[in-house]
Amino acid sequence: MDKRLRKIVTSAVFAALICTSTLLIQIPTLTKGYVNLGDCFVLLAGWLCGAPWGFAAAGIGSALADMIAGYAIYAPGTFAVKGLMAVIAAAIIYAFREREFIGRIVSAIAAELFMATGYFFYEWLFITGTFETSVIGIPENLIQGLVGVLASVAVMTALERTKALKVLKLK
């Protein structure tokens, strides 16, 4: 399989993983949202697929999950925010290619902080229209981000230790 086709297929698989992991485990929050494992795979898509393909996988998979879960109003914002999270993760991990473990942590934290900020602005500008109401979602998005950081670093470390990435020719 050529390299381009491998990227397309891998991105499609990540989009499906992101959608499924977002919908499979949902821990409800006080603002009627939920914490999930989708961000784990958003970050993995950025790290393993790179910027353009990771953006597509993260944006499509996450927006599709919003539409299926009844949060269609968030789908456009989710597409942009989650897609850009993958781009941020890809760019930072590339900068840390000599120290990948540290790069994973830094890129995951940066991407998750972007997510919390991005959703704040999306809610303020397109959903609630009020600064005060939009601020309410920040703590829950930061909790979602913490789950994403911990899960993605753990899963990536496990994948590397099992040599699965080399077998799949993803690294």
OpenMM code with the backbone's topology and positions (N, CA, C; nanometers):
from openmm import Vec3, app, unit

residues = "MET ASP LYS ARG LEU ARG LYS ILE VAL THR SER ALA VAL PHE ALA ALA LEU ILE CYS THR SER THR LEU LEU ILE GLN ILE PRO THR LEU THR LYS GLY TYR VAL ASN LEU GLY ASP CYS PHE VAL LEU LEU ALA GLY TRP LEU CYS GLY ALA PRO TRP GLY PHE ALA ALA ALA GLY ILE GLY SER ALA LEU ALA ASP MET ILE ALA GLY TYR ALA ILE TYR ALA PRO GLY THR PHE ALA VAL LYS GLY LEU MET ALA VAL ILE ALA ALA ALA ILE ILE TYR ALA PHE ARG GLU ARG GLU PHE ILE GLY ARG ILE VAL SER ALA ILE ALA ALA GLU LEU PHE MET ALA THR GLY TYR PHE PHE TYR GLU TRP LEU PHE ILE THR GLY THR PHE GLU THR SER VAL ILE GLY ILE PRO GLU ASN LEU ILE GLN GLY LEU VAL GLY VAL LEU ALA SER VAL ALA VAL MET THR ALA LEU GLU ARG THR LYS ALA LEU LYS VAL LEU LYS LEU LYS".split()
positions = [
    Vec3(0.0858, -0.1169, 0.0000),
    Vec3(0.0000, 0.0000, 0.0000),
    Vec3(0.0908, 0.1236, 0.0000),
    Vec3(0.0619, 0.2161, -0.0904),
    Vec3(0.1468, 0.3354, -0.0954),
    Vec3(0.1189, 0.4275, 0.0231),
    Vec3(0.2122, 0.5197, 0.0455),
    Vec3(0.2095, 0.6042, 0.1650),
    Vec3(0.0835, 0.6922, 0.1713),
    Vec3(0.0416, 0.7487, 0.0587),
    Vec3(-0.0768, 0.8360, 0.0563),
    Vec3(-0.2036, 0.7564, 0.0915),
    Vec3(-0.2164, 0.6404, 0.0328),
    Vec3(-0.3335, 0.5572, 0.0612),
    Vec3(-0.3346, 0.5146, 0.2079),
    Vec3(-0.2173, 0.4836, 0.2627),
    Vec3(-0.2062, 0.4473, 0.4039),
    Vec3(-0.2534, 0.5629, 0.4926),
    Vec3(-0.2171, 0.6871, 0.4575),
    Vec3(-0.2608, 0.8050, 0.5351),
    Vec3(-0.4124, 0.8214, 0.5282),
    Vec3(-0.4695, 0.8033, 0.4103),
    Vec3(-0.6149, 0.8167, 0.3939),
    Vec3(-0.6877, 0.7118, 0.4775),
    Vec3(-0.6435, 0.5874, 0.4664),
    Vec3(-0.7080, 0.4788, 0.5407),
    Vec3(-0.6909, 0.4987, 0.6911),
    Vec3(-0.5701, 0.5345, 0.7333),
    Vec3(-0.5443, 0.5576, 0.8760),
    Vec3(-0.6309, 0.6718, 0.9277),
    Vec3(-0.6441, 0.7776, 0.8503),
    Vec3(-0.7275, 0.8908, 0.8913),
    Vec3(-0.8739, 0.8515, 0.9015),
    Vec3(-0.9204, 0.7704, 0.8089),
    Vec3(-1.0593, 0.7239, 0.8143),
    Vec3(-1.0825, 0.6373, 0.9382),
    Vec3(-0.9860, 0.5518, 0.9690),
    Vec3(-0.9975, 0.4679, 1.0889),
    Vec3(-0.9990, 0.5562, 1.2135),
    Vec3(-0.9130, 0.6589, 1.2163),
    Vec3(-0.9127, 0.7496, 1.3314),
    Vec3(-1.0441, 0.8262, 1.3420),
    Vec3(-1.1008, 0.8687, 1.2310),
    Vec3(-1.2304, 0.9380, 1.2360),
    Vec3(-1.3349, 0.8468, 1.3000),
    Vec3(-1.3349, 0.7192, 1.2613),
    Vec3(-1.4292, 0.6238, 1.3198),
    Vec3(-1.4003, 0.6014, 1.4683),
    Vec3(-1.2718, 0.5888, 1.5050),
    Vec3(-1.2346, 0.5723, 1.6459),
    Vec3(-1.2753, 0.6936, 1.7295),
    Vec3(-1.2544, 0.8121, 1.6740),
    Vec3(-1.2883, 0.9352, 1.7455),
    Vec3(-1.4384, 0.9433, 1.7679),
    Vec3(-1.5151, 0.9167, 1.6637),
    Vec3(-1.6610, 0.9207, 1.6761),
    Vec3(-1.7091, 0.8168, 1.7771),
    Vec3(-1.6610, 0.6953, 1.7631),
    Vec3(-1.7033, 0.5859, 1.8509),
    Vec3(-1.6624, 0.6098, 1.9957),
    Vec3(-1.5381, 0.6513, 2.0165),
    Vec3(-1.4918, 0.6717, 2.1548),
    Vec3(-1.5593, 0.7914, 2.2197),
    Vec3(-1.6039, 0.8861, 2.1395),
    Vec3(-1.6786, 1.0003, 2.1935),
    Vec3(-1.8178, 0.9569, 2.2370),
    Vec3(-1.8777, 0.8682, 2.1616),
    Vec3(-2.0147, 0.8255, 2.1900),
    Vec3(-2.0234, 0.7106, 2.2890),
    Vec3(-1.9195, 0.6269, 2.2947),
    Vec3(-1.9252, 0.5047, 2.3735),
    Vec3(-1.9293, 0.5297, 2.5232),
    Vec3(-1.8376, 0.6110, 2.5721),
    Vec3(-1.8321, 0.6405, 2.7153),
    Vec3(-1.8596, 0.7890, 2.7330),
    Vec3(-1.9737, 0.8219, 2.7887),
    Vec3(-2.0117, 0.9613, 2.8120),
    Vec3(-2.0451, 0.9804, 2.9594),
    Vec3(-1.9623, 1.0605, 3.0255),
    Vec3(-1.9873, 1.0933, 3.1653),
    Vec3(-2.0523, 1.2308, 3.1680),
    Vec3(-2.1802, 1.2393, 3.2037),
    Vec3(-2.2517, 1.3676, 3.1989),
    Vec3(-2.1882, 1.4736, 3.2896),
    Vec3(-2.1984, 1.5990, 3.2444),
    Vec3(-2.1486, 1.7117, 3.3223),
    Vec3(-2.2658, 1.8003, 3.3633),
    Vec3(-2.2372, 1.8974, 3.4465),
    Vec3(-2.3427, 1.9858, 3.4976),
    Vec3(-2.4038, 2.0743, 3.3898),
    Vec3(-2.3298, 2.1013, 3.2820),
    Vec3(-2.3817, 2.1907, 3.1780),
    Vec3(-2.4469, 2.1134, 3.0638),
    Vec3(-2.4879, 1.9910, 3.0907),
    Vec3(-2.5564, 1.9045, 2.9952),
    Vec3(-2.4673, 1.8568, 2.8815),
    Vec3(-2.3379, 1.8700, 2.8986),
    Vec3(-2.2426, 1.8113, 2.8058),
    Vec3(-2.1957, 1.6786, 2.8636),
    Vec3(-2.0785, 1.6333, 2.8205),
    Vec3(-2.0258, 1.5085, 2.8731),
    Vec3(-1.8753, 1.5009, 2.8528),
    Vec3(-1.8097, 1.4262, 2.9411),
    Vec3(-1.6674, 1.3963, 2.9291),
    Vec3(-1.6579, 1.2610, 2.8589),
    Vec3(-1.5625, 1.2468, 2.7666),
    Vec3(-1.5505, 1.1245, 2.6879),
    Vec3(-1.4044, 1.0964, 2.6548),
    Vec3(-1.3795, 0.9899, 2.5810),
    Vec3(-1.2436, 0.9522, 2.5432),
    Vec3(-1.2059, 0.9970, 2.4021),
    Vec3(-1.2897, 1.0747, 2.3379),
    Vec3(-1.2627, 1.1186, 2.2009),
    Vec3(-1.1325, 1.1946, 2.1854),
    Vec3(-1.0988, 1.2804, 2.2813),
    Vec3(-0.9768, 1.3603, 2.2702),
    Vec3(-0.8506, 1.2743, 2.2685),
    Vec3(-0.8565, 1.1582, 2.3311),
    Vec3(-0.7428, 1.0665, 2.3265),
    Vec3(-0.7085, 1.0364, 2.1805),
    Vec3(-0.8077, 1.0045, 2.1011),
    Vec3(-0.7845, 0.9678, 1.9617),
    Vec3(-0.7658, 1.0894, 1.8714),
    Vec3(-0.8181, 1.2053, 1.9115),
    Vec3(-0.7894, 1.3299, 1.8392),
    Vec3(-0.6386, 1.3565, 1.8446),
    Vec3(-0.5818, 1.3445, 1.9630),
    Vec3(-0.4386, 1.3677, 1.9797),
    Vec3(-0.3560, 1.2608, 1.9073),
    Vec3(-0.3973, 1.1358, 1.9179),
    Vec3(-0.3267, 1.0291, 1.8466),
    Vec3(-0.3316, 1.0516, 1.6955),
    Vec3(-0.4442, 1.0982, 1.6446),
    Vec3(-0.4549, 1.1265, 1.5010),
    Vec3(-0.3566, 1.2354, 1.4602),
    Vec3(-0.3439, 1.3377, 1.5425),
    Vec3(-0.2469, 1.4431, 1.5132),
    Vec3(-0.1046, 1.3905, 1.5143),
    Vec3(-0.0717, 1.3115, 1.6159),
    Vec3(0.0650, 1.2587, 1.6290),
    Vec3(0.1007, 1.1613, 1.5179),
    Vec3(0.0054, 1.0762, 1.4801),
    Vec3(0.0368, 0.9681, 1.3867),
    Vec3(0.0047, 0.9991, 1.2405),
    Vec3(-0.0909, 1.0877, 1.2175),
    Vec3(-0.1294, 1.1183, 1.0792),
    Vec3(-0.0712, 1.2500, 1.0294),
    Vec3(-0.0312, 1.3374, 1.1210),
    Vec3(0.0185, 1.4686, 1.0800),
    Vec3(-0.0940, 1.5680, 1.0639),
    Vec3(-0.0559, 1.6884, 1.0273),
    Vec3(-0.1498, 1.8005, 1.0285),
    Vec3(-0.2706, 1.7846, 0.9345),
    Vec3(-0.2548, 1.7688, 0.8050),
    Vec3(-0.3765, 1.7712, 0.7228),
    Vec3(-0.4673, 1.6508, 0.7462),
    Vec3(-0.4087, 1.5316, 0.7560),
    Vec3(-0.4902, 1.4116, 0.7736),
    Vec3(-0.5436, 1.4016, 0.9156),
    Vec3(-0.4659, 1.4440, 1.0134),
    Vec3(-0.5133, 1.4460, 1.1508),
    Vec3(-0.6282, 1.5446, 1.1680),
    Vec3(-0.6158, 1.6612, 1.1012),
    Vec3(-0.7249, 1.7588, 1.1050),
    Vec3(-0.8534, 1.6959, 1.0528),
    Vec3(-0.8449, 1.6301, 0.9375),
    Vec3(-0.9641, 1.5694, 0.8769),
    Vec3(-1.0242, 1.4639, 0.9691),
    Vec3(-0.9409, 1.3748, 1.0211),
    Vec3(-0.9909, 1.2682, 1.1084),
    Vec3(-1.0569, 1.3254, 1.2336),
    Vec3(-0.9877, 1.4191, 1.2992),
    Vec3(-1.0386, 1.4760, 1.4244),
    Vec3(-1.1647, 1.5584, 1.4001),
    Vec3(-1.1611, 1.6426, 1.2986),
    Vec3(-1.2767, 1.7275, 1.2707),
    Vec3(-1.3997, 1.6482, 1.2311),
    Vec3(-1.3825, 1.5550, 1.1389),
    Vec3(-1.4968, 1.4757, 1.0904),
    Vec3(-1.5491, 1.3824, 1.1991),
    Vec3(-1.4594, 1.3084, 1.2637),
    Vec3(-1.5032, 1.2142, 1.3670),
    Vec3(-1.5746, 1.2818, 1.4831),
    Vec3(-1.5208, 1.3942, 1.5277),
    Vec3(-1.5810, 1.4653, 1.6423),
    Vec3(-1.7125, 1.5326, 1.6051),
    Vec3(-1.7169, 1.5955, 1.4889),
    Vec3(-1.8411, 1.6619, 1.4453),
    Vec3(-1.9517, 1.5591, 1.4217),
    Vec3(-1.9149, 1.4458, 1.3654),
    Vec3(-2.0132, 1.3388, 1.3446),
    Vec3(-2.0690, 1.2904, 1.4777),
    Vec3(-1.9836, 1.2764, 1.5781),
    Vec3(-2.0294, 1.2357, 1.7114),
    Vec3(-2.1267, 1.3387, 1.7689),
    Vec3(-2.0970, 1.4675, 1.7510),
    Vec3(-2.1898, 1.5712, 1.7980),
    Vec3(-2.3266, 1.5570, 1.7317),
    Vec3(-2.3265, 1.5331, 1.6024),
    Vec3(-2.4544, 1.5211, 1.5306),
    Vec3(-2.5313, 1.3973, 1.5760),
    Vec3(-2.4637, 1.2864, 1.5930),
    Vec3(-2.5304, 1.1634, 1.6367),
    Vec3(-2.5832, 1.1781, 1.7792),
    Vec3(-2.5081, 1.2453, 1.8663),
    Vec3(-2.5458, 1.2588, 2.0080),
    Vec3(-2.6500, 1.3674, 2.0330),
    Vec3(-2.6908, 1.4388, 1.9301),
    Vec3(-2.7925, 1.5421, 1.9478),
    Vec3(-2.7375, 1.6801, 1.9791),
    Vec3(-2.6091, 1.7019, 1.9522),
    Vec3(-2.5457, 1.8308, 1.9752),
    Vec3(-2.5061, 1.8958, 1.8424),
    Vec3(-2.5923, 1.8864, 1.7435),
    Vec3(-2.5607, 1.9354, 1.6086),
    Vec3(-2.5228, 2.0834, 1.6080),
    Vec3(-2.5765, 2.1603, 1.7011),
    Vec3(-2.5434, 2.3025, 1.7076),
    Vec3(-2.3941, 2.3242, 1.7323),
    Vec3(-2.3288, 2.2254, 1.7950),
    Vec3(-2.1848, 2.2351, 1.8212),
    Vec3(-2.0990, 2.1801, 1.7069),
    Vec3(-2.1568, 2.1086, 1.6136),
    Vec3(-2.0793, 2.0389, 1.5100),
    Vec3(-1.9845, 2.1301, 1.4310),
    Vec3(-2.0267, 2.2486, 1.3860),
    Vec3(-1.9302, 2.3329, 1.3134),
    Vec3(-1.8112, 2.3758, 1.4004),
    Vec3(-1.8397, 2.4149, 1.5224),
    Vec3(-1.7324, 2.4534, 1.6142),
    Vec3(-1.6441, 2.3356, 1.6490),
    Vec3(-1.7056, 2.2217, 1.6707),
    Vec3(-1.6307, 2.1005, 1.7022),
    Vec3(-1.5398, 2.0623, 1.5862),
    Vec3(-1.5902, 2.0702, 1.4644),
    Vec3(-1.5083, 2.0385, 1.3477),
    Vec3(-1.3801, 2.1215, 1.3476),
    Vec3(-1.3957, 2.2527, 1.3689),
    Vec3(-1.2792, 2.3419, 1.3670),
    Vec3(-1.1899, 2.3208, 1.4888),
    Vec3(-1.2483, 2.3169, 1.6076),
    Vec3(-1.1692, 2.3061, 1.7307),
    Vec3(-1.0937, 2.1737, 1.7362),
    Vec3(-1.1618, 2.0630, 1.7142),
    Vec3(-1.0953, 1.9323, 1.7231),
    Vec3(-0.9956, 1.9139, 1.6087),
    Vec3(-1.0295, 1.9621, 1.4907),
    Vec3(-0.9344, 1.9547, 1.3805),
    Vec3(-0.8072, 2.0319, 1.4109),
    Vec3(-0.8220, 2.1513, 1.4640),
    Vec3(-0.7046, 2.2321, 1.4994),
    Vec3(-0.6278, 2.1740, 1.6176),
    Vec3(-0.6964, 2.1043, 1.7058),
    Vec3(-0.6260, 2.0337, 1.8134),
    Vec3(-0.5264, 1.9339, 1.7547),
    Vec3(-0.5696, 1.8599, 1.6536),
    Vec3(-0.4805, 1.7620, 1.5896),
    Vec3(-0.3626, 1.8319, 1.5223),
    Vec3(-0.3875, 1.9471, 1.4606),
    Vec3(-0.2800, 2.0234, 1.3963),
    Vec3(-0.1795, 2.0720, 1.5010),
    Vec3(-0.2289, 2.1233, 1.6122),
    Vec3(-0.1414, 2.1694, 1.7207),
    Vec3(-0.0579, 2.0529, 1.7733),
    Vec3(-0.1232, 1.9391, 1.7974),
    Vec3(-0.0512, 1.8210, 1.8464),
    Vec3(0.0555, 1.7777, 1.7468),
    Vec3(0.0226, 1.7787, 1.6181),
    Vec3(0.1183, 1.7376, 1.5146),
    Vec3(0.2368, 1.8331, 1.5082),
    Vec3(0.2095, 1.9620, 1.5121),
    Vec3(0.3169, 2.0613, 1.5005),
    Vec3(0.4124, 2.0553, 1.6193),
    Vec3(0.3582, 2.0429, 1.7380),
    Vec3(0.4430, 2.0424, 1.8569),
    Vec3(0.5208, 1.9113, 1.8682),
    Vec3(0.4581, 1.7985, 1.8376),
    Vec3(0.5315, 1.6719, 1.8457),
    Vec3(0.6450, 1.6713, 1.7438),
    Vec3(0.6247, 1.7345, 1.6302),
    Vec3(0.7315, 1.7440, 1.5299),
    Vec3(0.8488, 1.8253, 1.5843),
    Vec3(0.8182, 1.9322, 1.6541),
    Vec3(0.9231, 2.0166, 1.7124),
    Vec3(1.0020, 1.9431, 1.8206),
    Vec3(0.9394, 1.8446, 1.8835),
    Vec3(1.0031, 1.7685, 1.9916),
    Vec3(1.0472, 1.6299, 1.9448),
    Vec3(1.0734, 1.6130, 1.8167),
    Vec3(1.1004, 1.4785, 1.7646),
    Vec3(1.2182, 1.4080, 1.8305),
    Vec3(1.3092, 1.4830, 1.8915),
    Vec3(1.4208, 1.4200, 1.9629),
    Vec3(1.3803, 1.3766, 2.1038),
    Vec3(1.2743, 1.4356, 2.1570),
    Vec3(1.2265, 1.4034, 2.2924),
    Vec3(1.0753, 1.3830, 2.2853),
    Vec3(1.0342, 1.2732, 2.2213),
    Vec3(0.8932, 1.2519, 2.1915),
    Vec3(0.8026, 1.2431, 2.3135),
    Vec3(0.8477, 1.1809, 2.4210),
    Vec3(0.7600, 1.1677, 2.5368),
    Vec3(0.7248, 1.3052, 2.5933),
    Vec3(0.8241, 1.3905, 2.6076),
    Vec3(0.7992, 1.5276, 2.6546),
    Vec3(0.7118, 1.6008, 2.5525),
    Vec3(0.7402, 1.5792, 2.4253),
    Vec3(0.6602, 1.6403, 2.3186),
    Vec3(0.5142, 1.6005, 2.3241),
    Vec3(0.4897, 1.4743, 2.3568),
    Vec3(0.3508, 1.4289, 2.3699),
    Vec3(0.2796, 1.5056, 2.4804),
    Vec3(0.3447, 1.5166, 2.5940),
    Vec3(0.2823, 1.5855, 2.7076),
    Vec3(0.2582, 1.7327, 2.6743),
    Vec3(0.3608, 1.7997, 2.6216),
    Vec3(0.3481, 1.9422, 2.5880),
    Vec3(0.2419, 1.9630, 2.4810),
    Vec3(0.2445, 1.8806, 2.3769),
    Vec3(0.1481, 1.8986, 2.2674),
    Vec3(0.0063, 1.8678, 2.3120),
    Vec3(-0.0092, 1.7667, 2.3967),
    Vec3(-0.1428, 1.7331, 2.4455),
    Vec3(-0.1992, 1.8454, 2.5316),
    Vec3(-0.1161, 1.8989, 2.6207),
    Vec3(-0.1625, 2.0093, 2.7066),
    Vec3(-0.1968, 2.1313, 2.6218),
    Vec3(-0.1118, 2.1660, 2.5270),
    Vec3(-0.1380, 2.2826, 2.4408),
    Vec3(-0.2667, 2.2637, 2.3609),
    Vec3(-0.2850, 2.1450, 2.3054),
    Vec3(-0.4050, 2.1187, 2.2258),
    Vec3(-0.5308, 2.1244, 2.3122),
    Vec3(-0.5230, 2.0698, 2.4328),
    Vec3(-0.6403, 2.0712, 2.5209),
    Vec3(-0.6722, 2.2115, 2.5730),
    Vec3(-0.5704, 2.2909, 2.5990),
    Vec3(-0.5962, 2.4310, 2.6375),
    Vec3(-0.6607, 2.5061, 2.5218),
    Vec3(-0.6157, 2.4774, 2.3999),
    Vec3(-0.6801, 2.5363, 2.2819),
    Vec3(-0.8260, 2.4932, 2.2743),
    Vec3(-0.8531, 2.3654, 2.3032),
    Vec3(-0.9903, 2.3149, 2.2982),
    Vec3(-1.0803, 2.3931, 2.3945),
    Vec3(-1.0359, 2.4097, 2.5187),
    Vec3(-1.1173, 2.4817, 2.6170),
    Vec3(-1.1401, 2.6263, 2.5735),
    Vec3(-1.0364, 2.6882, 2.5206),
    Vec3(-1.0476, 2.8269, 2.4726),
    Vec3(-1.1366, 2.8345, 2.3494),
    Vec3(-1.1181, 2.7412, 2.2581),
    Vec3(-1.1970, 2.7403, 2.1350),
    Vec3(-1.3451, 2.7229, 2.1607),
    Vec3(-1.3807, 2.6295, 2.2489),
    Vec3(-1.5218, 2.6108, 2.2821),
    Vec3(-1.5786, 2.7313, 2.3566),
    Vec3(-1.4990, 2.7935, 2.4412),
    Vec3(-1.5453, 2.9145, 2.5092),
    Vec3(-1.5866, 3.0198, 2.4057),
    Vec3(-1.4978, 3.0473, 2.3105),
    Vec3(-1.5294, 3.1485, 2.2093),
    Vec3(-1.6445, 3.1052, 2.1191),
    Vec3(-1.6522, 2.9783, 2.0832),
    Vec3(-1.7626, 2.9305, 1.9988),
    Vec3(-1.8962, 2.9486, 2.0713),
    Vec3(-1.8999, 2.9102, 2.1988),
    Vec3(-2.0236, 2.9260, 2.2756),
    Vec3(-2.0601, 3.0735, 2.2913),
    Vec3(-1.9614, 3.1554, 2.3199),
    Vec3(-1.9863, 3.2980, 2.3398),
    Vec3(-2.0365, 3.3635, 2.2111),
    Vec3(-1.9709, 3.3371, 2.1000),
    Vec3(-2.0036, 3.4054, 1.9750),
    Vec3(-2.1222, 3.3449, 1.9006),
    Vec3(-2.1441, 3.2127, 1.9130),
    Vec3(-2.2453, 3.1484, 1.8287),
    Vec3(-2.3573, 3.0776, 1.9033),
    Vec3(-2.3386, 3.0499, 2.0305),
    Vec3(-2.4409, 2.9742, 2.1037),
    Vec3(-2.5136, 3.0621, 2.2051),
    Vec3(-2.4411, 3.1109, 2.3060),
    Vec3(-2.5070, 3.1841, 2.4151),
    Vec3(-2.5123, 3.3339, 2.3915),
    Vec3(-2.4092, 3.3869, 2.3299),
    Vec3(-2.4029, 3.5314, 2.3086),
    Vec3(-2.3623, 3.6098, 2.4319),
    Vec3(-2.3366, 3.5402, 2.5422),
    Vec3(-2.2961, 3.6111, 2.6629),
    Vec3(-2.1661, 3.5525, 2.7174),
    Vec3(-2.0781, 3.6410, 2.7567),
    Vec3(-1.9489, 3.6030, 2.8121),
    Vec3(-1.9663, 3.5186, 2.9368),
    Vec3(-2.0508, 3.5656, 3.0280),
    Vec3(-2.0686, 3.5004, 3.1579),
    Vec3(-2.1180, 3.3571, 3.1435),
    Vec3(-2.2150, 3.3361, 3.0565),
    Vec3(-2.2699, 3.2019, 3.0378),
    Vec3(-2.1666, 3.1089, 2.9750),
    Vec3(-2.0868, 3.1619, 2.8851),
    Vec3(-1.9865, 3.0800, 2.8167),
    Vec3(-1.8731, 3.0384, 2.9090),
    Vec3(-1.8428, 3.1195, 3.0082),
    Vec3(-1.7354, 3.0880, 3.1030),
    Vec3(-1.7676, 2.9617, 3.1818),
    Vec3(-1.8945, 2.9327, 3.2017),
    Vec3(-1.9363, 2.8172, 3.2824),
    Vec3(-1.8799, 2.6867, 3.2276),
    Vec3(-1.8649, 2.6755, 3.0962),
    Vec3(-1.8170, 2.5520, 3.0363),
    Vec3(-1.6673, 2.5294, 3.0468),
    Vec3(-1.5907, 2.6321, 3.0824),
    Vec3(-1.4443, 2.6192, 3.0834),
    Vec3(-1.3952, 2.5106, 3.1799),
    Vec3(-1.4390, 2.5072, 3.3058),
    Vec3(-1.3880, 2.4019, 3.3959),
    Vec3(-1.4157, 2.2604, 3.3442),
    Vec3(-1.5350, 2.2386, 3.2904),
    Vec3(-1.5671, 2.1053, 3.2400),
    Vec3(-1.4847, 2.0715, 3.1160),
    Vec3(-1.4583, 2.1701, 3.0323),
    Vec3(-1.3718, 2.1449, 2.9167),
    Vec3(-1.2286, 2.1170, 2.9609),
    Vec3(-1.1847, 2.1797, 3.0686),
    Vec3(-1.0509, 2.1506, 3.1209),
    Vec3(-1.0434, 2.0090, 3.1799),
    Vec3(-1.1519, 1.9641, 3.2418),
    Vec3(-1.1562, 1.8257, 3.2904),
    Vec3(-1.1519, 1.7296, 3.1719),
    Vec3(-1.2289, 1.7594, 3.0671),
    Vec3(-1.2249, 1.6800, 2.9443),
    Vec3(-1.0823, 1.6778, 2.8895),
    Vec3(-1.0161, 1.7928, 2.8932),
    Vec3(-0.8790, 1.8024, 2.8446),
    Vec3(-0.7829, 1.7179, 2.9257),
    Vec3(-0.7986, 1.7181, 3.0563),
    Vec3(-0.7121, 1.6366, 3.1422),
    Vec3(-0.7285, 1.4883, 3.1096),
    Vec3(-0.8516, 1.4448, 3.0897),
    Vec3(-0.8780, 1.3060, 3.0508),
    Vec3(-0.8081, 1.2764, 2.9172),
    Vec3(-0.8172, 1.3690, 2.8222),
    Vec3(-0.7528, 1.3505, 2.6928),
    Vec3(-0.6019, 1.3409, 2.7024),
    Vec3(-0.5408, 1.4274, 2.7823),
    Vec3(-0.3948, 1.4254, 2.7996),
    Vec3(-0.3512, 1.2917, 2.8584),
    Vec3(-0.4114, 1.2524, 2.9702),
    Vec3(-0.3712, 1.1294, 3.0381),
    Vec3(-0.3930, 1.0058, 2.9506),
    Vec3(-0.5091, 0.9979, 2.8876),
    Vec3(-0.5407, 0.8799, 2.8059),
    Vec3(-0.4517, 0.8718, 2.6825),
    Vec3(-0.4297, 0.9832, 2.6150),
    Vec3(-0.3515, 0.9794, 2.4907),
    Vec3(-0.2054, 0.9447, 2.5165),
    Vec3(-0.1481, 1.0018, 2.6203),
    Vec3(-0.0080, 0.9711, 2.6524),
    Vec3(0.0044, 0.8240, 2.6926),
    Vec3(-0.0908, 0.7736, 2.7699),
    Vec3(-0.0871, 0.6332, 2.8114),
    Vec3(-0.1040, 0.5393, 2.6922),
    Vec3(-0.1997, 0.5674, 2.6054),
    Vec3(-0.2236, 0.4803, 2.4898),
    Vec3(-0.1048, 0.4832, 2.3943),
    Vec3(-0.0502, 0.6008, 2.3678),
    Vec3(0.0639, 0.6106, 2.2763),
    Vec3(0.1855, 0.5372, 2.3334),
    Vec3(0.2088, 0.5504, 2.4615),
    Vec3(0.3201, 0.4801, 2.5254),
    Vec3(0.3009, 0.3292, 2.5141),
    Vec3(0.1801, 0.2823, 2.5380),
    Vec3(0.1513, 0.1391, 2.5267),
    Vec3(0.1693, 0.0903, 2.3831),
    Vec3(0.1225, 0.1678, 2.2866),
    Vec3(0.1383, 0.1292, 2.1463),
    Vec3(0.2860, 0.1181, 2.1075),
    Vec3(0.3665, 0.2103, 2.1562),
    Vec3(0.5099, 0.2060, 2.1260),
    Vec3(0.5778, 0.0860, 2.1921),
    Vec3(0.5394, 0.0560, 2.3124),
    Vec3(0.6013, -0.0565, 2.3837),
    Vec3(0.5660, -0.1904, 2.3210),
    Vec3(0.4493, -0.2007, 2.2598),
    Vec3(0.4079, -0.3263, 2.1968),
    Vec3(0.4552, -0.3365, 2.0524),
    Vec3(0.5161, -0.2341, 2.0009),
    Vec3(0.5654, -0.2300, 1.8616),
    Vec3(0.4519, -0.2305, 1.7589),
    Vec3(0.3277, -0.2051, 1.8033),
    Vec3(0.2139, -0.2056, 1.7121),
    Vec3(0.2269, -0.1007, 1.6031),
    Vec3(0.2839, 0.0140, 1.6357),
    Vec3(0.2979, 0.1215, 1.5370),
    Vec3(0.3925, 0.0824, 1.4236),
    Vec3(0.4961, 0.0071, 1.4570),
    Vec3(0.5910, -0.0374, 1.3534),
    Vec3(0.5273, -0.1444, 1.2648),
    Vec3(0.4510, -0.2338, 1.3253),
    Vec3(0.3831, -0.3379, 1.2488),
    Vec3(0.2846, -0.2750, 1.1510),
    Vec3(0.2125, -0.1735, 1.1982),
    Vec3(0.1142, -0.1046, 1.1134),
    Vec3(0.1794, -0.0006, 1.0215),
    Vec3(0.3103, 0.0174, 1.0364),
    Vec3(0.3877, 0.1131, 0.9586),
    Vec3(0.3364, 0.2567, 0.9773),
    Vec3(0.3008, 0.2875, 1.1018),
    Vec3(0.2571, 0.4226, 1.1358),
    Vec3(0.3710, 0.5042, 1.1948),
    Vec3(0.4829, 0.4400, 1.2244),
    Vec3(0.5995, 0.5106, 1.2768),
    Vec3(0.7248, 0.4526, 1.2209),
] * unit.nanometer
topology = app.Topology()
chain = topology.addChain("A")
for resn in residues:
    res = topology.addResidue(resn, chain)
    for name in ("N", "CA", "C"):
        topology.addAtom(name, app.Element.getBySymbol(name[0]), res)
